[in-house]
Amino acid sequence: MIQVLRHPTFAALFTAQVAALLGTGLLTIALGLLAYDLAEGRAGAVLGTALTIKMVAYVGLSPVAQALVQHLPRRAVLITADLVRAAVALCLPFVTEIWQIYTLIFVLQAASATFTPAFQATIPDVLPDEEEYTRALSLSRLAYDIENLASPALAGLLLTVMSYNWLFLGTVAGFVTSALLIWRAQVPVAPNHTAHKPFSERLTRGIRIYLATPRLRGLLALNMTAAAASAFVLVNTVVLVRSYMGGTESDLALALGAYGAGSMAMALALPRVLDAVRDRPVMITGAFGLAAIAGLLGVLILQGLSWTWLLIGWASLGALYSAVLTPSGRLLRRSAHAEDRPAVFAAQFALSHACWLFTYPMAGWAGAVWGLGPTFLFLATVGLLSALLALRVWPSGTPDVVPHDHPDLPPDHPHLRAHRNGRRHAHAFVIDDEHRVWPTNG
């Protein structure tokens, strides 16, 4: 898998991603300490509101940002977004009011909603070979998991010699380093065949392609399964370990580390698995596994969860989460032409975070009102229903090459000429201007 880093452009972009992730990790820790200084007992509410603002920005602004910047050079968009995030991080140490945190977090997440889909859509152009791209996706998953482990350790080390305000400068350094690496990389120019289209068409194009493609409708349902199980882990692990099990802060770190280790192990294994097995069986199996393990853990929490089963369960959830989401980039790449990929990646970014926007508050609110066991059982049910929906909307055996007709196209249309003037022909099918609906009989 590491061989893909021999590609100089991908190596630079991957290093930029790691730098930005480390900066984001430091920001998360410093922001929690800042919220405690400003709000003390209400720090949790402040952070919960900031997290909600983040999700609202991701869901609402990602398609809008993609439509606005589509005609601009890709490299310039990525660098500008990084520099905006660095500027926001530079302002945070000087915050004195809670509303200022909310405002700055909204600006920072708006920049992230611009950066992330554009960055993700760049990688398929850098690595056109599917095997290399699969390995790049696994590396990206590993980068997220390593950041979850490395950022707290780095922050803890730095906090022994400096105040938390200096962590914001680490965030600035991460985003600036990312911008410099992107500036030096040979970022491919994005195809721009849709830039002349009306803004409303560019705004909705990604969502329209996404929802018209069976495999992507299935992916949306699988996103909900992944979010339902993982939201409980991210929101309630601290309550489960400290309050229910009487554990220490070190026990909390170990539990979250088990989740991250499971995800990393699956990310390392997936390239070889996906060489032999198609995406759908891997992702569907992972989704049903997530629902089953979540339900089992919910029952065990009601009966008295042991420490051993907590670690095994969390590692299993991390591995299955990675199995569901790591191959998603392959589906997105396969489902759009190069010029439409930014819009489709933006649609995935927005719709997947809409799932988190539902499951995050549900995990927190229900956990406080119903208790942790019933909440995990409820989220497991949500995950199971979503996995069943994925089975229905993404049927087994859905082919990439689909026979279809074009009764609406004139005989001299370039698309028909490209296929020997045949109104009925077959090719790798994606939704575009000539193919606006998926064929229902073939």
Disulfide bonds with the S-S distance in Angstrom:
none
